[in-house]
Structures are given as C-alpha cells and as structure tokens.
C-alpha cells in the first residue's frame, strides 16, 4: 500500500499502515545543498590557488569550509531520513525528535498511546489584527493532548484565507490519521465553506463552517 503524503507548513506527513512521520519537505533540501556547495567551492579554491592567494583569504576559505561543510551534510541527512514526529503502531508510541543538528534521531518527548487523551486541530481563523481586520494568512495546528492535559504540537498548516478550506482539510486529515492509529478522540477544525461572491461585490467572508468531532475505537488491549 503506497504511503499517503499530507503537505504541511515546511514539512510533510508521511502516513503508512504502521507509522506516521512528519518530515522536512523536499523544498527544505535546497538550503543544505547550497551550504555544502559553498563549502566545496572553498576547498576547491584552496587547492587551485594555494600558491597565489593571500594567506588571510585562504584561511577565510578554510573557515567557511569547516563551518558550512558539516552543517550542509547534517542538513542533507536530516532532510533525507530525519523526522520531527514519529508514531509507530507496533510500539504504540508517539515521539518528538530533535531536528537538524540532532538529525531527527534523539527523542525529546515520548507518549504511549494509552496516555493520549485526544487529538485536536486548533486555528487562528477567527483572530483579528490590532486594526480589527481579519488575517489574510490562516494557520492550523494539530495538537496531541495527553492525559495530564500537556499539549504537544504534531504539525501545522498555513494557507491564504481564500484557501482556508484546503488548509483545514489537510490538518483534519492528519489529525484523523493520528487519532485512528492511537484509538483516541479527534476534535477536528471547522472547515470554512467559501461562497462565491456576486459580480461586482467584494468577496464575502465564509458564510458557514462545519466542525466534526468523533471518538475512534481504541485498539485491542488499550485501556
């Protein structure tokens, strides 16, 4: 069964039958590649013009290579195999992992399925700016709530207000997948339903939104 990919803000959720991982999106690979390229260019400059360049400039190239080289390599490794969030059905755990310099392998928080109270999708859709105007950019966060009410963010989605329904649906889809695997309640976001504006009239704000909340049966053996 092919993996389901849910685009998030600067990350992507990869949903498989037995795991859910939130990883850097492919676009995030550009930065580390550029850093590594600059480091390699510095090394090449040292090798090619060692006898003609001033010592100070050679030291500068060496310093750039020593700093950007390891950072670029670690960044490429993290973007290739690292993840900030990993959920595994067999282990019945969800864990948050270190990013970038930690290469996404060091556990920061670990939550057993039995301690998951619910999965929520929260949004700033109704928030207003200081001027009283509504925001043009809307954000959603998929949050795991533990049995002690501690809240841990799994991932986020950002979208223009005109595409608010698509952003909400992505966040809800991730929340549903996580809740289904954990056998927890899913409190989903209200999905805006954009009504087309009449000709010559300003674009109306969403007329209605729908909110879904459901309880997913826990897996066998979960209290």
WOWOQUI-V88505 format. One record per pair of residues at least 12 apart in sequence whose C-alpha atoms are under 10 Angstrom apart, sorted by sequence separation. I is the first residue (numbers start at 1). J is the second residue. D is the distance in whole Angstrom. If there is no record, write none. Layout:
I&J&D + I&J&D
This chain:
3&15&6 + 4&16&7 + 11&23&5 + 12&24&6 + 13&25&9 + 45&57&10 + 46&58&6 + 83&95&10 + 84&96&6 + 85&97&6 + 95&107&6 + 96&108&5 + 97&109&7 + 125&137&9 + 126&138&9 + 141&153&7 + 142&154&5 + 143&155&8 + 157&169&10 + 158&170&10 + 175&187&8 + 176&188&8 + 193&205&9 + 194&206&5 + 195&207&7 + 2&15&9 + 3&16&5 + 4&17&9 + 10&23&9 + 11&24&4 + 12&25&5 + 45&58&8 + 46&59&9 + 83&96&8 + 84&97&5 + 85&98&9 + 95&108&7 + 96&109&5 + 97&110&9 + 124&137&9 + 125&138&6 + 141&154&7 + 142&155&5 + 143&156&9 + 157&170&7 + 158&171&10 + 175&188&7 + 192&205&9 + 193&206&6 + 194&207&7 + 195&208&9 + 2&16&7 + 3&17&8 + 8&22&9 + 10&24&6 + 11&25&4 + 12&26&9 + 46&60&10 + 83&97&7 + 84&98&6 + 85&99&10 + 95&109&5 + 96&110&7 + 124&138&6 + 125&139&7 + 141&155&6 + 142&156&6 + 156&170&9 + 157&171&6 + 172&186&9 + 174&188&10 + 175&189&10 + 192&206&6 + 193&207&7 + 194&208&8 + 1&16&8 + 2&17&9 + 5&20&10 + 7&22&10 + 8&23&9 + 9&24&9 + 10&25&6 + 11&26&8 + 43&58&9 + 46&61&7 + 82&97&9 + 83&98&8 + 84&99&6 + 94&109&8 + 95&110&4 + 96&111&9 + 123&138&7 + 124&139&6 + 125&140&8 + 140&155&9 + 141&156&4 + 142&157&9 + 156&171&7 + 172&187&9 + 173&188&9 + 191&206&10 + 192&207&8 + 193&208&6 + 194&209&9 + 1&17&8 + 3&19&10 + 4&20&9 + 5&21&10 + 6&22&9 + 7&23&10 + 8&24&9 + 9&25&9 + 10&26&9 + 11&27&9 + 42&58&9 + 45&61&7 + 46&62&7 + 82&98&9 + 83&99&7 + 84&100&9 + 94&110&6 + 95&111&6 + 123&139&6 + 124&140&7 + 140&156&6 + 141&157&7 + 155&171&8 + 172&188&6 + 192&208&6 + 193&209&6 + 3&20&9 + 5&22&10 + 7&24&10 + 8&25&8 + 10&27&8 + 11&28&8 + 42&59&10 + 44&61&9 + 45&62&9 + 82&99&7 + 83&100&9 + 93&110&7 + 94&111&5 + 95&112&9 + 122&139&8 + 123&140&4 + 124&141&9 + 139&156&7 + 140&157&5 + 141&158&9 + 171&188&8 + 172&189&6 + 191&208&8 + 192&209&4 + 193&210&8 + 7&25&8 + 10&28&7 + 42&60&9 + 43&61&7 + 82&100&8 + 86&104&10 + 93&111&6 + 94&112&6 + 122&140&6 + 123&141&6 + 139&157&6 + 140&158&6 + 156&174&10 + 171&189&8 + 172&190&9 + 190&208&9 + 191&209&5 + 192&210&7 + 42&61&5 + 43&62&7 + 46&65&10 + 84&103&9 + 85&104&9 + 86&105&10 + 92&111&9 + 93&112&4 + 94&113&7 + 121&140&7 + 122&141&5 + 123&142&9 + 138&157&8 + 139&158&4 + 140&159&9 + 155&174&9 + 169&188&9 + 172&191&9 + 190&209&5 + 191&210&5 + 192&211&9 + 41&61&9 + 42&62&7 + 43&63&10 + 78&98&10 + 79&99&9 + 82&102&9 + 83&103&8 + 84&104&6 + 85&105&10 + 92&112&6 + 93&113&6 + 121&141&6 + 122&142&7 + 138&158&6 + 139&159&7 + 154&174&9 + 155&175&9 + 168&188&9 + 169&189&8 + 189&209&9 + 190&210&5 + 191&211&6 + 40&61&10 + 42&63&9 + 43&64&9 + 44&65&10 + 78&99&7 + 79&100&8 + 82&103&6 + 83&104&5 + 84&105&8 + 86&107&10 + 91&112&8 + 92&113&5 + 93&114&9 + 120&141&8 + 121&142&5 + 122&143&7 + 137&158&7 + 138&159&5 + 139&160&9 + 154&175&9 + 168&189&6 + 169&190&9 + 189&210&8 + 190&211&4 + 191&212&9 + 39&61&8 + 42&64&7 + 43&65&6 + 78&100&6 + 81&103&8 + 82&104&4 + 83&105&8 + 84&106&10 + 85&107&9 + 91&113&9 + 92&114&8 + 93&115&9 + 94&116&9 + 120&142&6 + 121&143&6 + 137&159&6 + 138&160&6 + 139&161&9 + 168&190&7 + 169&191&7 + 188&210&9 + 189&211&6 + 190&212&7 + 38&61&9 + 39&62&8 + 41&64&10 + 42&65&6 + 43&66&9 + 77&100&9 + 78&101&8 + 80&103&10 + 81&104&8 + 82&105&7 + 84&107&9 + 85&108&10 + 87&110&10 + 93&116&10 + 119&142&7 + 120&143&5 + 121&144&9 + 136&159&9 + 137&160&5 + 138&161&6 + 168&191&6 + 169&192&9 + 188&211&6 + 189&212&7 + 190&213&10 + 39&63&9 + 40&64&9 + 41&65&8 + 42&66&9 + 75&99&9 + 76&100&9 + 77&101&10 + 78&102&8 + 79&103&8 + 81&105&9 + 82&106&10 + 84&108&9 + 85&109&9 + 86&110&10 + 87&111&9 + 88&112&10 + 89&113&9 + 119&143&6 + 120&144&6 + 136&160&6 + 137&161&6 + 138&162&9 + 140&164&10 + 154&178&9 + 167&191&9 + 168&192&8 + 187&211&8 + 188&212&5 + 189&213&8 + 39&64&6 + 40&65&7 + 75&100&6 + 78&103&5 + 79&104&9 + 85&110&10 + 87&112&10 + 88&113&10 + 118&143&9 + 119&144&5 + 120&145&7 + 135&160&9 + 136&161&5 + 137&162&9 + 138&163&9 + 139&164&9 + 165&190&9 + 166&191&8 + 167&192&10 + 187&212&7 + 188&213&6 + 38&64&8 + 39&65&4 + 40&66&10 + 42&68&10 + 43&69&10 + 74&100&7 + 75&101&7 + 77&103&7 + 78&104&6 + 87&113&9 + 118&144&6 + 119&145&6 + 135&161&8 + 136&162&8 + 137&163&9 + 138&164&7 + 165&191&5 + 166&192&9 + 186&212&8 + 187&213&4 + 188&214&8 + 38&65&7 + 39&66&7 + 42&69&10 + 74&101&6 + 75&102&10 + 76&103&9 + 77&104&9 + 78&105&9 + 117&144&8 + 118&145&5 + 119&146&9 + 134&161&9 + 137&164&9 + 140&167&7 + 141&168&9 + 164&191&8 + 165&192&5 + 186&213&6 + 187&214&7 + 37&65&9 + 39&67&8 + 40&68&9 + 72&100&10 + 73&101&10 + 74&102&8 + 75&103&7 + 116&144&7 + 117&145&6 + 118&146&7 + 136&164&10 + 139&167&8 + 140&168&7 + 142&170&10 + 143&171&10 + 164&192&6 + 165&193&7 + 185&213&8 + 186&214&6 + 187&215&9 + 35&64&9 + 36&65&8 + 39&68&6 + 40&69&7 + 71&100&9 + 74&103&7 + 116&145&6 + 117&146&5 + 118&147&8 + 138&167&8 + 139&168&9 + 140&169&10 + 142&171&6 + 163&192&9 + 164&193&9 + 165&194&8 + 185&214&6 + 186&215&6 + 35&65&9 + 38&68&7 + 39&69&5 + 71&101&8 + 115&145&9 + 116&146&5 + 117&147&5 + 138&168&9 + 140&170&9 + 141&171&7 + 142&172&8 + 162&192&10 + 164&194&9 + 184&214&9 + 185&215&4 + 186&216&7 + 36&67&10 + 37&68&9 + 38&69&8 + 39&70&9 + 70&101&10 + 115&146&6 + 116&147&6 + 117&148&8 + 118&149&10 + 120&151&9 + 140&171&7 + 141&172&9 + 142&173&10 + 144&175&9 + 161&192&9 + 163&194&9 + 184&215&6 + 185&216&6 + 35&67&9 + 36&68&6 + 37&69&8 + 39&71&10 + 114&146&9 + 115&147&5 + 116&148&9 + 117&149&8 + 119&151&9 + 121&153&10 + 139&171&10 + 140&172&9 + 142&174&7 + 143&175&8 + 162&194&8 + 183&215&8 + 184&216&6 + 185&217&8 + 35&68&5 + 36&69&5 + 39&72&8 + 111&144&9 + 113&146&9 + 114&147&9 + 115&148&8 + 116&149&9 + 117&150&10 + 118&151&10 + 119&152&10 + 120&153&10 + 123&156&10 + 142&175&6 + 161&194&10 + 183&216&5 + 184&217&7 + 185&218&9 + 34&68&9 + 35&69&7 + 36&70&8 + 38&72&9 + 112&146&9 + 115&149&10 + 116&150&10 + 119&153&10 + 121&155&10 + 122&156&9 + 123&157&9 + 141&175&9 + 142&176&10 + 144&178&9 + 182&216&9 + 183&217&5 + 184&218&6 + 35&70&9 + 36&71&8 + 37&72&8 + 111&146&8 + 119&154&9 + 121&156&9 + 123&158&10 + 144&179&9 + 179&214&10 + 180&215&9 + 181&216&9 + 182&217&9 + 183&218&4 + 184&219&9 + 32&68&9 + 33&69&10 + 35&71&7 + 36&72&5 + 125&161&8 + 142&178&10 + 179&215&9 + 180&216&6 + 181&217&10 + 182&218&7 + 183&219&6 + 32&69&9 + 35&72&5 + 36&73&7 + 176&213&10 + 179&216&7 + 180&217&8 + 181&218&8 + 182&219&7 + 183&220&9 + 32&70&10 + 33&71&10 + 34&72&8 + 35&73&9 + 36&74&10 + 176&214&9 + 179&217&9 + 180&218&8 + 181&219&8 + 32&71&7 + 33&72&6 + 36&75&9 + 125&164&8 + 179&218&9 + 180&219&9 + 183&222&8 + 32&72&4 + 33&73&8 + 35&75&9 + 36&76&9 + 144&184&10 + 172&212&9 + 176&216&9 + 182&222&9 + 31&72&8 + 32&73&7 + 35&76&10 + 111&152&10 + 162&203&9 + 165&206&10 + 30&72&10 + 32&74&8 + 33&75&8 + 144&186&10 + 164&206&9 + 29&72&10 + 32&75&5 + 33&76&7 + 109&152&9 + 125&168&10 + 162&205&9 + 31&75&8 + 32&76&6 + 143&187&10 + 161&205&9 + 162&206&9 + 165&209&9 + 30&75&10 + 31&76&9 + 32&77&9 + 123&168&8 + 142&187&10 + 161&206&9 + 29&75&7 + 30&76&9 + 32&78&10 + 122&168&9 + 142&188&9 + 28&75&9 + 29&76&6 + 32&79&9 + 121&168&8 + 142&189&9 + 28&76&9 + 29&77&9 + 123&171&10 + 141&189&10 + 29&78&9 + 30&79&10 + 122&171&9 + 140&189&8 + 29&79&6 + 94&144&10 + 121&171&7 + 122&172&10 + 28&79&7 + 29&80&8 + 120&171&10 + 121&172&7 + 27&79&9 + 120&172&9 + 121&173&10 + 26&79&7 + 119&172&10 + 121&174&9 + 24&78&8 + 25&79&8 + 26&80&9 + 121&175&7 + 23&78&9 + 24&79&6 + 25&80&10 + 119&174&10 + 120&175&7 + 121&176&10 + 23&79&7 + 24&80&8 + 96&152&9 + 119&175&6 + 120&176&9 + 23&80&9 + 24&81&9 + 95&152&10 + 96&153&9 + 118&175&10 + 119&176&8 + 23&81&8 + 24&82&8 + 96&154&8 + 119&177&10 + 23&82&6 + 24&83&7 + 95&154&9 + 119&178&8 + 120&179&9 + 22&82&9 + 23&83&4 + 24&84&8 + 94&154&10 + 118&178&10 + 119&179&6 + 21&82&9 + 22&83&6 + 23&84&6 + 118&179&7 + 119&180&10 + 21&83&6 + 22&84&6 + 23&85&7 + 117&179&10 + 21&84&8 + 22&85&5 + 23&86&9 + 116&179&9 + 119&182&9 + 21&85&6 + 22&86&7 + 118&182&9 + 125&189&10 + 20&85&8 + 21&86&4 + 22&87&9 + 117&182&10 + 118&183&9 + 119&184&7 + 120&185&8 + 121&186&8 + 122&187&9 + 125&190&9 + 20&86&6 + 21&87&6 + 113&179&10 + 116&182&7 + 117&183&10 + 118&184&5 + 119&185&6 + 120&186&6 + 121&187&6 + 122&188&8 + 123&189&7 + 19&86&7 + 20&87&5 + 21&88&9 + 115&182&10 + 116&183&9 + 117&184&6 + 118&185&5 + 119&186&5 + 120&187&5 + 121&188&5 + 122&189&6 + 123&190&9 + 125&192&9 + 11&79&10 + 19&87&5 + 20&88&7 + 85&153&9 + 86&154&9 + 113&181&9 + 114&182&8 + 116&184&7 + 117&185&7 + 118&186&6 + 119&187&6 + 120&188&6 + 121&189&5 + 122&190&9 + 14&83&10 + 18&87&8 + 19&88&4 + 20&89&9 + 85&154&7 + 113&182&5 + 114&183&9 + 115&184&10 + 116&185&9 + 117&186&9 + 118&187&7 + 119&188&8 + 120&189&8 + 121&190&9 + 13&83&9 + 18&88&6 + 19&89&6 + 84&154&8 + 85&155&8 + 112&182&9 + 113&183&8 + 114&184&9 + 12&83&10 + 17&88&9 + 18&89&5 + 19&90&9 + 84&155&9 + 113&184&8 + 134&205&10 + 11&83&9 + 13&85&9 + 14&86&10 + 15&87&9 + 16&88&10 + 17&89&8 + 18&90&7 + 19&91&10 + 11&84&9 + 13&86&10 + 16&89&10 + 18&91&10 + 19&92&10 + 21&94&10 + 18&92&10 + 19&93&10 + 20&94&9 + 21&95&10 + 22&96&9 + 19&94&9 + 21&96&10 + 24&99&9 + 23&99&10 + 24&100&10 + 23&104&9 + 94&178&9 + 94&182&9 + 92&181&9 + 93&182&8 + 92&182&7 + 87&178&8 + 89&181&7 + 88&181&8 + 89&182&8 + 120&213&9 + 87&181&8 + 88&182&9 + 119&213&10 + 87&182&9 + 118&215&9 + 118&216&10 + 114&218&9 + 113&218&9 + 114&219&10 + 113&219&9 + 114&221&10 + 115&222&10 + 114&222&6 + 115&223&10 + 113&222&8 + 114&223&7 + 113&223&10 + 92&219&10 + 9&139&9 + 89&219&10 + 92&222&10 + 9&140&10 + 8&140&10 + 9&141&10 + 22&154&8 + 23&155&10 + 8&141&10 + 21&154&10 + 22&155&7 + 13&154&10 + 13&155&8 + 12&155&9 + 11&155&8 + 12&156&10 + 10&155&10 + 11&156&8 + 12&157&10 + 9&155&8 + 10&156&9 + 11&157&9 + 8&155&7 + 9&156&6 + 10&157&9 + 8&156&6 + 9&157&5 + 10&158&9 + 7&156&9 + 8&157&5 + 9&158&6 + 7&157&8 + 8&158&8 + 9&159&9 + 6&157&10 + 8&159&10 + 22&174&10 + 20&174&9 + 13&170&10 + 20&177&8 + 9&167&10 + 19&177&10 + 20&178&7 + 8&167&9 + 15&174&8 + 19&178&9 + 7&167&9 + 14&174&9 + 17&177&10 + 13&174&7 + 16&177&10 + 20&181&9 + 8&170&8 + 15&177&8 + 19&181&8 + 7&170&7 + 8&171&8 + 15&178&9 + 18&181&8 + 6&170&7 + 7&171&9 + 17&181&9 + 6&171&9 + 8&174&9 + 6&173&8 + 7&174&10 + 6&174&7 + 5&174&10
